[in-house]
Amino acid sequence: MTSPAISTHALRKDYGRHIALHGLDLRVPRGSVYGLIGPNGAGKTTTLRMLLDIIRPTSGEITVLGENPRAGGAALRRRIGYVPGELRWGTRLRGEALLRHLAEISGPVRAGAIHELAERLDLDLTRPVRMLSKGNRQKLGLVQALMHEPDLLVLDEPTSGLDPLVQREFLALIREARERGQTVLLSSHVLSEIQQAADDVAVLAAGRVVAEGPVADLRLASVRRIHAMLAGSTADEVRSALQSTPGVESLEVADAPSGGLVRVSATSRGDIDPVLRVLTASTVRELTVEEPDLEESVLGLYEAEPQAPRRRGRP
Amino acid sequence: MSGAAGVRQAPLPILRRALTDGWRGLLGWTVGLAGVALLYLPLFPSMASPELTDVLDALPPALIETLGYRDIGTGPGYTQATFFGLIGFVLLTIASIGWGAALIGGAEESGRLELTLAHGVGRVSYAVQSAAALVLKLAWLGVAAWLIIRAIEGPAQLGLDAGNLWATVAAWVGAGLVSGAAALAAGGLTGSRAWSVGAGAGVAVAGYTLQAVANNSADLDVLRRFSPFDWAFGSAPLANGADVGGLGLLFGVSAVLIAVATLGLARRDVLG
């Protein structure tokens, strides 16, 4: 099967005058873990809900597991597991009874699957659902999404409220799902989670994809923080050399208090090689290059979002 | 895979859950209705006296007509005026509106509908099963009311005809169903619990008011045609037997409102 698990083309959603999505193009390969990240209001939840036909696009096309969500209907949704962004279960039912009800309306659930998942996530199924803490309600959401081993998992902020131990177990469950050939679409603003779990990622901002690709590539194309101590040059020489180097920002060059050294700190956006060439013209006594986390690169992408033609001027 | 399935995929999961989730409430309403019937109906022998007739004669005729107390001196008239036409009607209507509002509007506002519809349940199926739950719960209350009234009818000397009692119970359930179906329809169209309650209560109050006004003025008699309360009780079914036309209107309008709920839910975005 080479057709993608999910593809959208020019997907647009308007709520009255507010445009939640402006022509979204996504392609989630089968068997991959795909991350969707972006700030609140970027359109993540809107996108995920449209995959399940909970809300419907204003225009554009969606294909999920080879079918249009509206035409595929209930039969298609049995092949999907979904964790909504906000889980509110106002029911007196106990966890077990609720999951049995949900199992009746999802794909077939293997005997014992519910209890295995509950045990791994450390969830007590005997308690009334509305007495559960936020973390435990979230666990219940995960169990109901995973229990029928669906072809596609659509998870909206799945780890919110979970403690780190359970988050780790969740990541293991996701990896196992991928090994079984299930596809996972995961939205998050916990970026470490995307870094650990996802193969590919799309960054959403203001209803558009502002970047997409393998998680590793996204990191390469981004920001690094550089600190160096140089000998054998004056601060003025180093400063003027770095100022004319493309991609260097937040430059600070000063004489160190002792030893005739020059202290440099800067942010490099993009290719790092020209920066190193400038630095190695002097004698490098110390050098740290901090690998950026996804958060910084993503923030960089938000800033680069061409909503208005203003960009930060370079020095 | 079917042999290993841990959970049987039995039919009508939404209907069954609506019934099992709500059994406490249903039991409460049953007890409440039984209480009202037991409170009022056994008083009939002491009320059906010359003194009561004198009191009624002293009251302004408009009040008598508005409350529907014209035939309160007879067993069927008393049962109609105190139970089916007044407190029993109010209780049934409140229960029905509450259920109708919760099934779509309430479920949507609580976020439960989003999760349910993200599973293998279609919109039409959800709305139809919800409506079926509403009808079944009201039918339960109808059967319960019939049994309770039959049980106390002898000692209370009401002299009710069993067949006419069925006809009246059906009309009473139908009148409750119109309001509940209006609440369901508003939920299907808007997803709002408040709008659902408003629509259901609006239908009930308007229906009662229209017939009360019509009772007081021959010129305004035409208003009856728009009153579900009058469709149900206008021909005094407890005394005169089933009014097939009235029952047809009650259940026909309810069916239309359920269709509106279904189409409304099927065509719009579900928001939480």
Boltz contact constraints between the chains, C-beta under 6 A:
constraints:
  - contact:
      token1: [A, 52]
      token2: [B, 118]
      max_distance: 6.0
  - contact:
      token1: [A, 54]
      token2: [B, 114]
      max_distance: 6.0
  - contact:
      token1: [A, 54]
      token2: [B, 117]
      max_distance: 6.0
  - contact:
      token1: [A, 54]
      token2: [B, 270]
      max_distance: 6.0
  - contact:
      token1: [A, 55]
      token2: [B, 269]
      max_distance: 6.0
  - contact:
      token1: [A, 73]
      token2: [B, 122]
      max_distance: 6.0
  - contact:
      token1: [A, 74]
      token2: [B, 120]
      max_distance: 6.0
  - contact:
      token1: [A, 74]
      token2: [B, 121]
      max_distance: 6.0
  - contact:
      token1: [A, 74]
      token2: [B, 122]
      max_distance: 6.0
  - contact:
      token1: [A, 77]
      token2: [B, 119]
      max_distance: 6.0
  - contact:
      token1: [A, 77]
      token2: [B, 120]
      max_distance: 6.0
  - contact:
      token1: [A, 78]
      token2: [B, 120]
      max_distance: 6.0
  - contact:
      token1: [A, 82]
      token2: [B, 118]
      max_distance: 6.0
  - contact:
      token1: [A, 84]
      token2: [B, 114]
      max_distance: 6.0
  - contact:
      token1: [A, 84]
      token2: [B, 115]
      max_distance: 6.0
  - contact:
      token1: [A, 86]
      token2: [B, 111]
      max_distance: 6.0
  - contact:
      token1: [A, 88]
      token2: [B, 110]
      max_distance: 6.0
  - contact:
      token1: [A, 88]
      token2: [B, 111]
      max_distance: 6.0
  - contact:
      token1: [A, 90]
      token2: [B, 110]
      max_distance: 6.0
  - contact:
      token1: [A, 100]
      token2: [B, 7]
      max_distance: 6.0
  - contact:
      token1: [A, 101]
      token2: [B, 17]
      max_distance: 6.0
  - contact:
      token1: [A, 103]
      token2: [B, 7]
      max_distance: 6.0
  - contact:
      token1: [A, 104]
      token2: [B, 7]
      max_distance: 6.0
  - contact:
      token1: [A, 104]
      token2: [B, 9]
      max_distance: 6.0
  - contact:
      token1: [A, 104]
      token2: [B, 13]
      max_distance: 6.0
  - contact:
      token1: [A, 105]
      token2: [B, 13]
      max_distance: 6.0
  - contact:
      token1: [A, 105]
      token2: [B, 119]
      max_distance: 6.0
  - contact:
      token1: [A, 105]
      token2: [B, 120]
      max_distance: 6.0
  - contact:
      token1: [A, 105]
      token2: [B, 121]
      max_distance: 6.0
  - contact:
      token1: [A, 106]
      token2: [B, 119]
      max_distance: 6.0
  - contact:
      token1: [A, 106]
      token2: [B, 120]
      max_distance: 6.0
  - contact:
      token1: [A, 108]
      token2: [B, 1]
      max_distance: 6.0
  - contact:
      token1: [A, 108]
      token2: [B, 5]
      max_distance: 6.0
  - contact:
      token1: [A, 109]
      token2: [B, 6]
      max_distance: 6.0
  - contact:
      token1: [A, 109]
      token2: [B, 7]
      max_distance: 6.0
  - contact:
      token1: [A, 110]
      token2: [B, 4]
      max_distance: 6.0
  - contact:
      token1: [A, 110]
      token2: [B, 6]
      max_distance: 6.0
  - contact:
      token1: [A, 111]
      token2: [B, 4]
      max_distance: 6.0
  - contact:
      token1: [A, 111]
      token2: [B, 6]
      max_distance: 6.0
